[in-house]
Amino acid sequence: MSNNFFEHVEKVTNMKLEDLFQLTNSVAYENLHTEESIRELIAQLSVVANVEICKETEDQIIDAIMNNKLPLDAESLIKMLGKK
């Protein structure tokens, strides 16, 4: 992949690529079956991305994950998170 792609990812996420990869690897091992573990993951993401996530959005994310309603495409996910 080109450097432009990775630069774009860093710009859009406000995260260094290394941090994003580290976070992605840690998510693979997380237990996302409990509300508590999902809230902890959201808190970690918020800190790494330097983005404050309101309680309402956090609750929507938890509901989507726990009920397998998480959008699979980026545009729907961005809309869900209120970024568009």
A tleap script that builds the chain and sets N, CA, C and O, in Angstrom:
source leaprc.protein.ff14SB
mol = sequence {
  NMET SER ASN ASN PHE PHE GLU HIE VAL GLU
  LYS VAL THR ASN MET LYS LEU GLU ASP LEU
  PHE GLN LEU THR ASN SER VAL ALA TYR GLU
  ASN LEU HIE THR GLU GLU SER ILE ARG GLU
  LEU ILE ALA GLN LEU SER VAL VAL ALA ASN
  VAL GLU ILE CYS LYS GLU THR GLU ASP GLN
  ILE ILE ASP ALA ILE MET ASN ASN LYS LEU
  PRO LEU ASP ALA GLU SER LEU ILE LYS MET
  LEU GLY LYS CLYS
}
set mol.1.N position { 0.840 -1.187 0.000 }
set mol.1.CA position { 0.000 0.000 0.000 }
set mol.1.C position { 0.881 1.245 0.000 }
set mol.1.O position { 2.016 1.227 0.475 }
set mol.2.N position { 0.340 2.298 -0.533 }
set mol.2.CA position { 1.134 3.508 -0.648 }
set mol.2.C position { 1.187 4.275 0.668 }
set mol.2.O position { 0.328 4.110 1.534 }
set mol.3.N position { 2.202 5.108 0.801 }
set mol.3.CA position { 2.338 5.950 1.989 }
set mol.3.C position { 1.185 6.926 2.104 }
set mol.3.O position { 0.806 7.310 3.210 }
set mol.4.N position { 0.614 7.340 0.957 }
set mol.4.CA position { -0.523 8.264 0.985 }
set mol.4.C position { -1.704 7.665 1.741 }
set mol.4.O position { -2.399 8.364 2.478 }
set mol.5.N position { -1.922 6.371 1.552 }
set mol.5.CA position { -3.014 5.702 2.246 }
set mol.5.C position { -2.804 5.774 3.759 }
set mol.5.O position { -3.718 6.132 4.502 }
set mol.6.N position { -1.599 5.432 4.206 }
set mol.6.CA position { -1.311 5.431 5.633 }
set mol.6.C position { -1.342 6.844 6.215 }
set mol.6.O position { -1.789 7.048 7.344 }
set mol.7.N position { -0.868 7.807 5.442 }
set mol.7.CA position { -0.940 9.201 5.889 }
set mol.7.C position { -2.397 9.630 6.040 }
set mol.7.O position { -2.744 10.340 6.984 }
set mol.8.N position { -3.247 9.198 5.109 }
set mol.8.CA position { -4.677 9.517 5.180 }
set mol.8.C position { -5.311 8.888 6.422 }
set mol.8.O position { -6.097 9.536 7.113 }
set mol.9.N position { -4.975 7.643 6.703 }
set mol.9.CA position { -5.506 6.962 7.892 }
set mol.9.C position { -5.096 7.722 9.152 }
set mol.9.O position { -5.923 7.938 10.037 }
set mol.10.N position { -3.841 8.125 9.241 }
set mol.10.CA position { -3.371 8.879 10.405 }
set mol.10.C position { -4.121 10.198 10.537 }
set mol.10.O position { -4.492 10.597 11.641 }
set mol.11.N position { -4.343 10.868 9.425 }
set mol.11.CA position { -5.038 12.159 9.448 }
set mol.11.C position { -6.495 11.994 9.889 }
set mol.11.O position { -6.986 12.756 10.722 }
set mol.12.N position { -7.173 11.008 9.334 }
set mol.12.CA position { -8.589 10.793 9.641 }
set mol.12.C position { -8.793 10.358 11.084 }
set mol.12.O position { -9.750 10.785 11.731 }
set mol.13.N position { -7.904 9.515 11.594 }
set mol.13.CA position { -8.085 8.965 12.933 }
set mol.13.C position { -7.426 9.791 14.031 }
set mol.13.O position { -7.679 9.563 15.214 }
set mol.14.N position { -6.585 10.745 13.652 }
set mol.14.CA position { -5.799 11.512 14.629 }
set mol.14.C position { -4.917 10.594 15.462 }
set mol.14.O position { -4.642 10.881 16.627 }
set mol.15.N position { -4.479 9.502 14.872 }
set mol.15.CA position { -3.649 8.528 15.570 }
set mol.15.C position { -2.432 8.204 14.728 }
set mol.15.O position { -2.505 8.173 13.500 }
set mol.16.N position { -1.306 7.961 15.398 }
set mol.16.CA position { -0.133 7.466 14.693 }
set mol.16.C position { -0.411 6.034 14.280 }
set mol.16.O position { -1.087 5.293 14.993 }
set mol.17.N position { 0.102 5.655 13.150 }
set mol.17.CA position { -0.140 4.318 12.615 }
set mol.17.C position { 0.300 3.230 13.587 }
set mol.17.O position { -0.373 2.209 13.733 }
set mol.18.N position { 1.442 3.454 14.255 }
set mol.18.CA position { 1.933 2.467 15.223 }
set mol.18.C position { 0.922 2.269 16.357 }
set mol.18.O position { 0.680 1.141 16.786 }
set mol.19.N position { 0.332 3.371 16.839 }
set mol.19.CA position { -0.670 3.280 17.902 }
set mol.19.C position { -1.914 2.554 17.420 }
set mol.19.O position { -2.511 1.765 18.151 }
set mol.20.N position { -2.295 2.829 16.187 }
set mol.20.CA position { -3.474 2.177 15.619 }
set mol.20.C position { -3.270 0.671 15.491 }
set mol.20.O position { -4.169 -0.112 15.800 }
set mol.21.N position { -2.068 0.265 15.027 }
set mol.21.CA position { -1.772 -1.165 14.918 }
set mol.21.C position { -1.741 -1.830 16.299 }
set mol.21.O position { -2.258 -2.934 16.475 }
set mol.22.N position { -1.138 -1.158 17.261 }
set mol.22.CA position { -1.077 -1.708 18.613 }
set mol.22.C position { -2.486 -1.880 19.187 }
set mol.22.O position { -2.794 -2.904 19.797 }
set mol.23.N position { -3.324 -0.884 18.988 }
set mol.23.CA position { -4.697 -0.947 19.470 }
set mol.23.C position { -5.473 -2.056 18.767 }
set mol.23.O position { -6.231 -2.790 19.402 }
set mol.24.N position { -5.285 -2.172 17.477 }
set mol.24.CA position { -5.960 -3.217 16.710 }
set mol.24.C position { -5.563 -4.603 17.206 }
set mol.24.O position { -6.410 -5.486 17.339 }
set mol.25.N position { -4.288 -4.790 17.477 }
set mol.25.CA position { -3.831 -6.079 17.992 }
set mol.25.C position { -4.407 -6.375 19.369 }
set mol.25.O position { -4.731 -7.525 19.665 }
set mol.26.N position { -4.538 -5.360 20.215 }
set mol.26.CA position { -5.077 -5.591 21.553 }
set mol.26.C position { -6.565 -5.911 21.503 }
set mol.26.O position { -7.058 -6.678 22.330 }
set mol.27.N position { -7.281 -5.340 20.553 }
set mol.27.CA position { -8.718 -5.606 20.424 }
set mol.27.C position { -8.963 -7.060 20.079 }
set mol.27.O position { -9.951 -7.648 20.518 }
set mol.28.N position { -8.070 -7.640 19.297 }
set mol.28.CA position { -8.238 -9.037 18.905 }
set mol.28.C position { -8.281 -9.957 20.122 }
set mol.28.O position { -8.871 -11.036 20.067 }
set mol.29.N position { -7.662 -9.532 21.213 }
set mol.29.CA position { -7.609 -10.373 22.403 }
set mol.29.C position { -8.609 -9.944 23.476 }
set mol.29.O position { -8.720 -10.593 24.517 }
set mol.30.N position { -9.325 -8.869 23.230 }
set mol.30.CA position { -10.284 -8.380 24.221 }
set mol.30.C position { -11.527 -9.266 24.245 }
set mol.30.O position { -11.912 -9.845 23.229 }
set mol.31.N position { -12.142 -9.361 25.411 }
set mol.31.CA position { -13.412 -10.038 25.549 }
set mol.31.C position { -14.497 -8.981 25.395 }
set mol.31.O position { -14.725 -8.183 26.304 }
set mol.32.N position { -15.158 -8.975 24.261 }
set mol.32.CA position { -16.171 -7.959 23.993 }
set mol.32.C position { -17.583 -8.487 24.243 }
set mol.32.O position { -18.533 -8.126 23.548 }
set mol.33.N position { -17.694 -9.342 25.241 }
set mol.33.CA position { -18.998 -9.917 25.549 }
set mol.33.C position { -19.640 -9.286 26.767 }
set mol.33.O position { -20.796 -9.577 27.073 }
set mol.34.N position { -18.918 -8.428 27.466 }
set mol.34.CA position { -19.500 -7.771 28.634 }
set mol.34.C position { -19.471 -6.267 28.437 }
set mol.34.O position { -18.565 -5.723 27.804 }
set mol.35.N position { -20.469 -5.612 28.984 }
set mol.35.CA position { -20.557 -4.157 28.876 }
set mol.35.C position { -19.326 -3.490 29.482 }
set mol.35.O position { -18.809 -2.513 28.940 }
set mol.36.N position { -18.871 -4.015 30.589 }
set mol.36.CA position { -17.706 -3.440 31.267 }
set mol.36.C position { -16.457 -3.481 30.387 }
set mol.36.O position { -15.733 -2.490 30.297 }
set mol.37.N position { -16.200 -4.618 29.737 }
set mol.37.CA position { -15.012 -4.724 28.897 }
set mol.37.C position { -15.117 -3.810 27.676 }
set mol.37.O position { -14.110 -3.261 27.229 }
set mol.38.N position { -16.312 -3.644 27.140 }
set mol.38.CA position { -16.502 -2.753 26.000 }
set mol.38.C position { -16.289 -1.303 26.427 }
set mol.38.O position { -15.664 -0.529 25.701 }
set mol.39.N position { -16.801 -0.930 27.597 }
set mol.39.CA position { -16.589 0.438 28.100 }
set mol.39.C position { -15.096 0.715 28.303 }
set mol.39.O position { -14.619 1.810 28.003 }
set mol.40.N position { -14.369 -0.267 28.807 }
set mol.40.CA position { -12.922 -0.109 28.996 }
set mol.40.C position { -12.226 0.102 27.657 }
set mol.40.O position { -11.343 0.952 27.541 }
set mol.41.N position { -12.619 -0.669 26.645 }
set mol.41.CA position { -12.034 -0.533 25.321 }
set mol.41.C position { -12.348 0.844 24.729 }
set mol.41.O position { -11.474 1.479 24.139 }
set mol.42.N position { -13.571 1.298 24.883 }
set mol.42.CA position { -13.960 2.621 24.385 }
set mol.42.C position { -13.138 3.703 25.071 }
set mol.42.O position { -12.709 4.659 24.426 }
set mol.43.N position { -12.917 3.560 26.359 }
set mol.43.CA position { -12.102 4.532 27.095 }
set mol.43.C position { -10.677 4.550 26.555 }
set mol.43.O position { -10.089 5.619 26.393 }
set mol.44.N position { -10.120 3.379 26.276 }
set mol.44.CA position { -8.766 3.296 25.717 }
set mol.44.C position { -8.707 3.956 24.344 }
set mol.44.O position { -7.783 4.716 24.053 }
set mol.45.N position { -9.684 3.666 23.511 }
set mol.45.CA position { -9.743 4.266 22.180 }
set mol.45.C position { -9.846 5.781 22.267 }
set mol.45.O position { -9.210 6.505 21.501 }
set mol.46.N position { -10.642 6.239 23.193 }
set mol.46.CA position { -10.839 7.679 23.372 }
set mol.46.C position { -9.529 8.372 23.724 }
set mol.46.O position { -9.222 9.444 23.201 }
set mol.47.N position { -8.761 7.753 24.611 }
set mol.47.CA position { -7.482 8.328 25.026 }
set mol.47.C position { -6.483 8.317 23.871 }
set mol.47.O position { -5.837 9.327 23.593 }
set mol.48.N position { -6.360 7.180 23.206 }
set mol.48.CA position { -5.395 7.053 22.124 }
set mol.48.C position { -5.733 8.005 20.974 }
set mol.48.O position { -4.837 8.617 20.392 }
set mol.49.N position { -7.003 8.128 20.651 }
set mol.49.CA position { -7.424 8.985 19.542 }
set mol.49.C position { -7.582 10.440 19.961 }
set mol.49.O position { -7.795 11.317 19.124 }
set mol.50.N position { -7.476 10.693 21.276 }
set mol.50.CA position { -7.644 12.046 21.803 }
set mol.50.C position { -8.995 12.627 21.404 }
set mol.50.O position { -9.099 13.775 20.973 }
set mol.51.N position { -10.033 11.794 21.561 }
set mol.51.CA position { -11.392 12.184 21.214 }
set mol.51.C position { -12.292 11.872 22.408 }
set mol.51.O position { -12.271 10.767 22.950 }
set mol.52.N position { -13.077 12.863 22.803 }
set mol.52.CA position { -14.018 12.642 23.898 }
set mol.52.C position { -15.287 12.002 23.342 }
set mol.52.O position { -15.862 12.484 22.366 }
set mol.53.N position { -15.711 10.924 23.968 }
set mol.53.CA position { -16.915 10.213 23.538 }
set mol.53.C position { -17.984 10.414 24.601 }
set mol.53.O position { -17.798 10.059 25.765 }
set mol.54.N position { -19.104 10.988 24.182 }
set mol.54.CA position { -20.170 11.267 25.141 }
set mol.54.C position { -20.854 9.966 25.561 }
set mol.54.O position { -20.743 8.950 24.875 }
set mol.55.N position { -21.549 10.005 26.672 }
set mol.55.CA position { -22.219 8.834 27.242 }
set mol.55.C position { -23.220 8.236 26.246 }
set mol.55.O position { -23.318 7.015 26.125 }
set mol.56.N position { -23.955 9.083 25.542 }
set mol.56.CA position { -24.954 8.607 24.585 }
set mol.56.C position { -24.297 7.813 23.450 }
set mol.56.O position { -24.788 6.748 23.075 }
set mol.57.N position { -23.210 8.320 22.915 }
set mol.57.CA position { -22.497 7.620 21.847 }
set mol.57.C position { -21.887 6.325 22.370 }
set mol.57.O position { -21.919 5.296 21.695 }
set mol.58.N position { -21.334 6.385 23.572 }
set mol.58.CA position { -20.773 5.183 24.185 }
set mol.58.C position { -21.845 4.108 24.327 }
set mol.58.O position { -21.600 2.941 24.021 }
set mol.59.N position { -23.025 4.493 24.787 }
set mol.59.CA position { -24.123 3.534 24.929 }
set mol.59.C position { -24.545 2.944 23.581 }
set mol.59.O position { -24.865 1.759 23.491 }
set mol.60.N position { -24.542 3.783 22.527 }
set mol.60.CA position { -24.894 3.296 21.187 }
set mol.60.C position { -23.857 2.281 20.690 }
set mol.60.O position { -24.211 1.265 20.092 }
set mol.61.N position { -22.596 2.563 20.940 }
set mol.61.CA position { -21.530 1.645 20.518 }
set mol.61.C position { -21.667 0.317 21.246 }
set mol.61.O position { -21.560 -0.745 20.633 }
set mol.62.N position { -21.903 0.377 22.555 }
set mol.62.CA position { -22.051 -0.844 23.352 }
set mol.62.C position { -23.238 -1.660 22.857 }
set mol.62.O position { -23.137 -2.877 22.698 }
set mol.63.N position { -24.358 -0.993 22.615 }
set mol.63.CA position { -25.549 -1.686 22.112 }
set mol.63.C position { -25.252 -2.352 20.772 }
set mol.63.O position { -25.630 -3.501 20.547 }
set mol.64.N position { -24.575 -1.629 19.886 }
set mol.64.CA position { -24.272 -2.173 18.567 }
set mol.64.C position { -23.354 -3.393 18.661 }
set mol.64.O position { -23.564 -4.383 17.961 }
set mol.65.N position { -22.354 -3.324 19.513 }
set mol.65.CA position { -21.426 -4.454 19.657 }
set mol.65.C position { -22.116 -5.651 20.291 }
set mol.65.O position { -21.991 -6.773 19.800 }
set mol.66.N position { -22.835 -5.423 21.363 }
set mol.66.CA position { -23.455 -6.532 22.098 }
set mol.66.C position { -24.591 -7.188 21.317 }
set mol.66.O position { -24.910 -8.353 21.552 }
set mol.67.N position { -25.200 -6.453 20.396 }
set mol.67.CA position { -26.325 -7.000 19.634 }
set mol.67.C position { -25.978 -7.231 18.164 }
set mol.67.O position { -26.859 -7.348 17.312 }
set mol.68.N position { -24.675 -7.293 17.888 }
set mol.68.CA position { -24.194 -7.545 16.522 }
set mol.68.C position { -24.814 -6.602 15.500 }
set mol.68.O position { -25.190 -7.027 14.407 }
set mol.69.N position { -24.922 -5.328 15.850 }
set mol.69.CA position { -25.499 -4.329 14.956 }
set mol.69.C position { -24.451 -3.307 14.511 }
set mol.69.O position { -24.795 -2.254 13.975 }
set mol.70.N position { -23.190 -3.618 14.732 }
set mol.70.CA position { -22.131 -2.694 14.369 }
set mol.70.C position { -22.033 -2.618 12.851 }
set mol.70.O position { -21.898 -3.646 12.187 }
set mol.71.N position { -22.099 -1.404 12.294 }
set mol.71.CA position { -22.019 -1.271 10.830 }
set mol.71.C position { -20.698 -1.810 10.310 }
set mol.71.O position { -19.655 -1.637 10.941 }
set mol.72.N position { -20.746 -2.457 9.172 }
set mol.72.CA position { -19.541 -3.043 8.596 }
set mol.72.C position { -18.835 -2.099 7.629 }
set mol.72.O position { -17.664 -2.299 7.309 }
set mol.73.N position { -19.541 -1.075 7.165 }
set mol.73.CA position { -18.885 -0.144 6.249 }
set mol.73.C position { -18.532 1.147 6.982 }
set mol.73.O position { -19.214 1.553 7.923 }
set mol.74.N position { -17.463 1.775 6.536 }
set mol.74.CA position { -16.919 2.953 7.206 }
set mol.74.C position { -17.916 4.107 7.241 }
set mol.74.O position { -18.017 4.798 8.254 }
set mol.75.N position { -18.648 4.328 6.161 }
set mol.75.CA position { -19.580 5.459 6.109 }
set mol.75.C position { -20.674 5.333 7.172 }
set mol.75.O position { -20.995 6.311 7.847 }
set mol.76.N position { -21.239 4.155 7.323 }
set mol.76.CA position { -22.278 3.942 8.340 }
set mol.76.C position { -21.709 4.084 9.738 }
set mol.76.O position { -22.368 4.623 10.627 }
set mol.77.N position { -20.490 3.604 9.941 }
set mol.77.CA position { -19.850 3.713 11.241 }
set mol.77.C position { -19.589 5.172 11.593 }
set mol.77.O position { -19.806 5.589 12.731 }
set mol.78.N position { -19.130 5.938 10.630 }
set mol.78.CA position { -18.881 7.362 10.852 }
set mol.78.C position { -20.179 8.083 11.187 }
set mol.78.O position { -20.206 8.928 12.081 }
set mol.79.N position { -21.256 7.755 10.476 }
set mol.79.CA position { -22.558 8.367 10.770 }
set mol.79.C position { -23.007 8.017 12.182 }
set mol.79.O position { -23.508 8.874 12.910 }
set mol.80.N position { -22.825 6.756 12.567 }
set mol.80.CA position { -23.205 6.312 13.912 }
set mol.80.C position { -22.459 7.090 14.983 }
set mol.80.O position { -23.020 7.426 16.026 }
set mol.81.N position { -21.196 7.372 14.719 }
set mol.81.CA position { -20.372 8.084 15.683 }
set mol.81.C position { -20.555 9.589 15.607 }
set mol.81.O position { -19.940 10.333 16.370 }
set mol.82.N position { -21.401 10.039 14.688 }
set mol.82.CA position { -21.709 11.465 14.605 }
set mol.82.C position { -20.615 12.306 14.002 }
set mol.82.O position { -20.522 13.497 14.300 }
set mol.83.N position { -19.787 11.724 13.163 }
set mol.83.CA position { -18.668 12.446 12.563 }
set mol.83.C position { -19.030 13.064 11.220 }
set mol.83.O position { -18.199 13.743 10.617 }
set mol.84.N position { -20.243 12.847 10.739 }
set mol.84.CA position { -20.610 13.360 9.425 }
set mol.84.C position { -21.790 14.268 9.526 }
set mol.84.O position { -22.248 14.801 8.515 }
savepdb mol mol.pdb
quit
